[in-house]
Amino acid sequence: MTRSGLKPAAFAVAAALILAACQDNPGPTAPELTPSFRAAPAQGGELPSAAEFARQVPGFGGFYLDASGAPTVYLSRGASRAAAEGVLAGYLSARGLATAAVHILEASYNWQQLERWQAAATPAVLELAGAVYVDNDETSNRVVIGVENLGSMGQVRAAIARAGIPADAVILRQAEPIVQVATLQNVVDRPVRAGVQINFPGFLCSVGFNATRATVKGFVTASHCTNTQGGVENTPYWQPLQSSQPTQIATETVDPTYRRNFAGCPKGRRCRYSDAAFAAYADPANQALGQIAATSGPNNGSLTITGTISIGSNDCSTIGGCLTSGTTVGKVGRTTGWTSGPITNTCVNTGVSGTNIVQLCQTFVSAGVGGGDSGSDVFQGTSNVKLLGILWGGSGASLFVYSPLANVMSELGTLVTR
């Protein structure tokens, strides 16, 4: 497998992505991963999940916020918009919007069909070279498959046909490979807030968020920000650098192995629902629970810490999270600081470039990212924010990928985050 991060010696020059080979962990198989696909009803003025829509709205085919922020719902021909308006009532009321603000598009397929076809396409497609991701895309009412080059499209189309998926239900798009992006950089931060630089042997990453797990105080970062991705080998961490602060601050203690041959995992691939690991602090007093280091604002390029963002709540417990495409989210990481942008795809089964790893049910965001941002916190809001998950990868400099918080907890166990 590959691990990516930033070489400590390179931090003053550029956020260069470094890939280094790791050996498979020979340890015991991880506990059975059986995350619960539960629909969480919308509360207050929050947006409902797609699963909640599908349960309550006959003919539902997808939901997102368009470029203007208008709630947009796919419904099959003849379906009543009244049910969709009812599910959105709390969200509309909280924003002083009339039901006329809901935009209805005609759906060719219902949500359950698309979910089945995404599940069927994932093992059929992601075992092929050049396939990047498989998504039930709520913005197009289709299964969208990302491929690296035109030469791969013929094989992908053939695989779709063998899986019995209608050609018209699938959109193929050229996509850059998803790579791991293993700078709020060399600041000594005590207690340690989310978003600041950490150093493990040979590489740099970011603290994702502080958490307490079964009374143990620690932090969550990316699994590939360990000596071996998947499996516990007691990776040591320093902050910001071993060379400048040689006292070890934490040790990796929880990092499930990647597994093969289970439902949804393509043949020849190893899978998990999150790229996440937990490290225990050597000194529990170093934990800044519920705090994220803040720069002066999103998307301005600053890496100077000017304050603290507080975590006020967590995303829902549904695998894949409960935010829809079009929702603006942000992250703070050591290399590109505070960046934000809209969610573009949800619950995407994602191949990791240069590895045999598939990360199941991940979220894509159109926002800045760079090498060393791996492990960054992802959140909604600008103060008293909602914690959403852990950033682990990106495609180019303007798309990042994160593992939703429910995915993380399904594998690391219950985490107290604030």
C-alpha positions in Angstrom: 0.0 0.0 0.0 1.1 3.6 -0.2 1.4 6.1 2.6 1.6 9.8 1.7 2.7 12.7 3.7 5.1 15.6 3.7 8.8 15.0 4.4 9.8 17.2 7.3 12.8 18.6 5.4 10.5 19.9 2.7 8.1 22.0 4.8 9.9 25.3 4.2 9.9 24.9 0.4 6.6 23.5 -0.7 3.8 21.2 0.2 5.0 18.3 -1.9 3.2 15.0 -2.0 5.5 12.1 -1.1 4.5 8.5 -1.6 6.4 5.7 0.1 5.8 2.0 0.1 4.6 0.2 3.2 4.3 -3.5 3.9 1.0 -5.2 4.7 0.4 -5.5 8.4 0.6 -9.2 9.3 -1.5 -8.8 12.4 -4.9 -10.4 13.1 -8.0 -9.6 11.0 -9.9 -6.6 12.1 -13.2 -7.0 13.9 -16.2 -7.5 11.6 -17.1 -4.1 10.2 -20.9 -3.9 10.0 -21.8 -0.2 10.1 -25.5 0.6 10.5 -27.1 2.2 7.5 -29.6 4.1 9.6 -31.7 7.1 8.4 -31.5 10.0 10.8 -34.6 12.2 10.6 -33.9 15.9 10.1 -34.0 17.9 13.3 -35.0 21.6 13.6 -33.8 23.4 10.5 -31.3 20.9 9.3 -31.5 19.2 5.9 -33.0 15.7 5.8 -30.8 12.8 4.6 -31.4 11.1 1.3 -32.5 8.0 3.2 -35.1 10.0 5.0 -36.4 11.4 1.7 -36.5 8.0 0.2 -38.5 6.7 3.2 -41.1 9.4 3.1 -41.3 10.6 -0.5 -42.8 8.3 -3.2 -40.9 8.6 -6.5 -37.8 10.3 -4.8 -34.7 10.2 -7.0 -32.2 12.6 -5.4 -31.8 15.9 -3.5 -29.2 18.6 -3.5 -28.8 22.4 -3.1 -28.2 24.1 -6.5 -25.7 26.9 -7.2 -28.1 29.5 -5.8 -28.8 27.4 -2.7 -32.3 26.3 -3.8 -33.4 22.9 -2.5 -33.7 20.7 -5.6 -35.5 17.4 -5.6 -35.8 14.7 -8.3 -39.3 13.2 -8.4 -40.6 10.6 -10.9 -43.3 11.7 -13.3 -46.7 11.9 -11.5 -45.2 12.0 -8.0 -46.6 14.7 -5.7 -44.3 17.5 -4.6 -46.3 17.8 -1.3 -44.4 15.0 0.4 -41.1 16.5 -0.6 -42.2 19.9 0.8 -43.3 18.2 4.0 -39.9 16.7 4.5 -38.2 20.1 3.9 -40.7 22.0 6.1 -38.4 22.5 9.0 -35.5 23.6 6.8 -37.6 26.0 4.8 -39.3 27.5 8.0 -35.9 28.1 9.7 -34.8 30.2 6.7 -38.1 32.0 6.1 -38.6 30.3 2.7 -41.9 29.4 1.1 -42.5 26.0 -0.4 -42.3 27.6 -3.8 -38.5 27.8 -3.2 -38.3 24.0 -3.7 -37.2 23.2 -7.2 -38.5 19.9 -8.7 -36.8 18.0 -11.5 -38.1 14.9 -13.3 -36.4 11.7 -12.2 -35.7 8.8 -14.6 -34.8 6.5 -11.7 -35.8 6.2 -8.1 -33.2 6.3 -5.3 -33.5 2.7 -4.4 -32.7 1.6 -7.9 -29.6 3.9 -8.0 -28.4 2.6 -4.7 -28.6 -1.0 -6.0 -26.8 -0.1 -9.2 -24.0 1.7 -7.3 -23.6 -1.3 -5.1 -23.4 -3.6 -8.2 -21.1 -1.3 -10.1 -18.6 -0.9 -7.3 -17.1 -4.4 -7.4 -17.5 -4.6 -11.2 -15.7 -1.4 -11.9 -13.2 -0.6 -9.2 -11.3 -3.8 -9.8 -10.4 -2.3 -13.2 -7.2 -0.2 -13.8 -8.1 3.4 -14.4 -11.4 3.4 -12.4 -11.4 6.2 -9.8 -14.8 6.2 -8.1 -18.5 5.0 -8.2 -21.2 7.4 -7.0 -24.9 7.5 -6.7 -25.0 11.1 -7.8 -27.9 13.0 -6.4 -27.3 16.0 -8.7 -27.8 14.0 -12.0 -30.2 11.1 -11.0 -27.6 8.7 -12.3 -24.7 6.5 -11.2 -21.6 8.5 -12.0 -18.3 6.6 -12.6 -15.0 8.5 -12.7 -12.3 7.1 -14.9 -8.7 8.4 -15.4 -8.6 8.2 -19.2 -10.7 7.5 -22.3 -8.9 4.2 -22.8 -10.6 2.8 -19.7 -14.1 3.7 -20.7 -14.7 0.7 -22.9 -13.8 -1.8 -20.2 -16.0 0.1 -17.7 -19.0 0.1 -20.1 -18.5 -3.7 -20.6 -18.4 -4.2 -16.8 -21.6 -2.2 -16.3 -23.3 -4.3 -19.0 -22.2 -7.6 -17.3 -23.6 -6.3 -14.0 -27.0 -5.8 -15.6 -27.0 -2.0 -15.2 -28.8 0.0 -17.9 -26.4 2.1 -19.9 -28.6 5.1 -19.7 -28.5 5.0 -15.8 -24.7 5.6 -15.9 -22.6 8.6 -16.7 -18.9 8.2 -17.3 -16.6 11.2 -16.5 -12.9 11.7 -16.8 -11.5 12.1 -13.3 -8.1 12.8 -11.9 -6.9 10.0 -9.6 -7.5 10.4 -5.8 -4.3 10.5 -3.9 -3.6 10.6 -0.2 -2.4 14.0 1.0 -0.1 13.2 3.8 1.3 22.0 6.4 -0.5 25.7 10.4 2.9 24.4 10.3 5.7 24.6 12.8 3.9 26.2 15.7 4.2 24.5 19.1 0.6 24.1 20.2 -0.1 23.1 23.8 -2.7 21.9 24.4 -2.8 20.5 20.9 -5.7 21.8 18.8 -7.1 20.2 15.6 -5.6 21.3 12.4 -2.0 21.8 13.5 1.0 19.9 12.2 2.1 16.5 13.6 5.2 14.6 12.7 5.4 10.8 12.5 8.6 9.0 11.3 9.6 10.7 8.1 6.4 12.5 7.3 4.0 15.3 8.3 0.2 15.3 8.6 -2.5 17.2 10.5 -4.4 16.6 13.7 -7.9 15.7 12.7 -9.8 16.3 16.0 -9.2 15.6 19.7 -11.4 12.8 21.1 -11.8 10.6 24.2 -12.2 6.9 23.5 -13.2 4.7 26.4 -11.7 7.2 28.9 -8.4 7.5 26.9 -7.6 11.0 25.8 -6.1 11.3 22.3 -6.7 12.5 18.7 -7.9 11.2 15.4 -5.8 11.5 12.2 -5.7 9.6 8.9 -4.8 5.9 9.0 -2.2 6.5 6.3 -0.6 9.0 8.7 0.8 6.0 10.6 3.8 3.8 9.9 1.6 1.2 8.2 -1.9 2.1 6.9 -4.3 -0.3 8.7 -3.2 -2.2 11.8 -1.6 -1.0 15.0 2.2 -0.7 15.1 2.4 1.9 17.8 3.4 4.8 15.5 4.9 7.7 17.6 3.9 11.3 17.0 5.6 14.6 17.8 4.3 18.2 17.5 5.3 20.0 15.5 8.6 18.2 14.7 10.7 15.6 16.4 13.8 17.7 15.5 12.5 20.8 17.3 10.3 19.2 20.1 11.8 15.8 20.7 9.3 14.8 23.4 6.8 12.3 21.9 3.2 13.5 22.4 1.2 10.5 21.4 1.2 6.8 20.3 -1.2 5.2 17.7 -3.5 2.7 19.6 -6.5 2.0 17.2 -6.3 1.4 13.5 -8.4 -1.4 12.0 -6.8 -3.5 9.2 -8.1 -3.2 5.7 -10.1 -6.3 4.7 -10.9 -8.2 1.6 -13.8 -10.3 0.4 -16.7 -8.7 2.1 -19.9 -7.2 0.7 -19.2 -4.1 -1.3 -15.4 -4.6 -1.5 -14.2 -5.2 -5.1 -12.3 -8.3 -5.9 -8.5 -7.9 -5.4 -9.0 -4.8 -3.3 -8.8 -4.1 0.5 -11.5 -1.9 2.0 -12.6 0.2 4.9 -15.2 2.9 5.5 -12.7 5.4 6.9 -9.1 6.3 6.5 -8.8 7.1 10.3 -6.7 6.1 13.3 -6.7 7.0 17.0 -3.6 8.0 18.9 -3.4 8.3 22.8 -1.7 11.3 24.3 1.3 10.6 26.5 0.2 13.5 28.7 -3.6 13.8 28.7 -3.3 17.5 29.5 -2.2 18.1 25.9 -5.7 17.4 24.7 -7.6 20.5 23.6 -11.0 18.8 23.3 -13.5 20.4 21.0 -11.0 23.0 19.7 -9.8 23.7 16.1 -7.0 26.1 15.4 -8.4 29.0 13.3 -6.8 31.3 10.8 -8.2 34.7 9.9 -10.8 33.2 7.5 -11.4 30.6 4.8 -9.8 30.6 1.4 -7.4 33.5 2.1 -4.2 31.5 2.1 -3.3 32.4 5.7 -1.5 29.9 7.9 -1.3 32.1 10.9 -3.4 31.0 13.9 -5.6 33.9 15.1 -8.0 32.1 17.4 -10.0 28.9 18.0 -13.0 27.4 16.4 -15.2 25.4 18.8 -16.9 22.1 18.0 -20.6 22.5 19.0 -22.1 19.3 17.6 -21.4 16.2 15.5 -22.8 15.1 12.2 -25.4 12.3 12.3 -24.7 8.6 12.9 -25.7 7.5 9.4 -22.9 6.0 7.4 -21.9 8.6 4.7 -23.1 11.5 6.9 -26.3 13.6 6.5 -25.2 16.6 4.5 -26.3 16.9 0.9 -24.4 18.0 -2.3 -24.2 21.8 -2.4 -23.7 22.2 1.4 -20.6 24.4 2.2 -18.1 22.8 4.5 -14.5 23.6 5.5 -11.3 22.1 6.9 -8.2 23.4 8.7 -4.9 21.7 7.8 -1.2 22.4 8.1 -0.5 23.0 4.4 -3.4 25.0 3.0 -4.9 26.3 6.2 -8.6 27.0 6.3 -10.3 26.2 3.0 -14.0 25.8 2.3 -16.4 24.9 -0.6 -19.4 22.9 -1.6 -19.9 19.2 -1.2 -20.0 17.8 -4.8 -20.6 14.1 -4.2 -21.7 12.0 -1.2 -21.2 8.3 -0.3 -18.7 7.7 -3.1 -16.9 4.4 -3.3 -13.3 5.7 -4.0 -10.2 4.0 -5.3 -6.9 5.3 -3.9 -4.4 5.9 -6.6 -1.3 3.7 -6.5 -2.8 1.3 -4.0 -5.2 -1.7 -3.9 -7.3 0.2 -1.3 -11.0 1.3 -1.8 -12.5 3.7 0.7 -16.3 3.1 0.8 -18.9 5.8 1.1 -16.7 8.9 1.1 -17.5 12.6 0.5 -16.0 14.9 -2.1 -15.6 18.7 -1.5 -14.6 21.4 -4.0 -12.1 23.2 -1.9 -8.3 23.7 -1.6 -6.0 21.0 -0.4 -2.3 20.1 -0.4 0.2 17.5 0.7 0.3 17.4 4.5 -3.4 18.2 4.9 -4.1 14.5 5.5 -5.9 14.0 8.8 -7.5 17.4 8.8 -10.8 18.1 10.6 -13.8 18.7 8.3 -16.6 20.8 9.6 -19.7 22.8 8.8 -20.0 26.5 9.9 -17.4 29.1 10.9 -17.9 29.1 14.7 -19.5 26.6 17.1 -19.2 24.2 14.2 -20.5 20.8 13.4 -17.8 18.2 13.1 -18.1 16.1 9.9 -15.1 13.8 9.6 -11.5 13.3 8.6 -9.8 14.5 5.3 -7.5 12.0 3.8 -7.1 12.6 0.1 -7.5 14.9 -2.9 -7.5 15.3 -6.6 -5.4 18.2 -7.8 -5.4 21.3 -5.6 -9.1 22.0 -5.5 -10.9 18.8 -4.5 -10.6 17.0 -1.2 -12.1 13.7 0.1 -13.1 13.0 3.6 -14.4 10.0 5.7 -17.6 11.0 7.4 -17.7 11.0 11.2 -20.1 8.1 11.3 -17.8 6.0 9.2 -14.9 6.9 11.5 -16.8 5.9 14.7 -18.1 2.6 13.1 -14.4 1.5 12.9 -12.7 3.3 15.8 -15.6 3.1 18.3 -17.5 5.8 20.1 -15.6 9.0 20.4 -16.3 12.0 22.6 -15.3 15.1 20.6 -16.4 18.0 22.7 
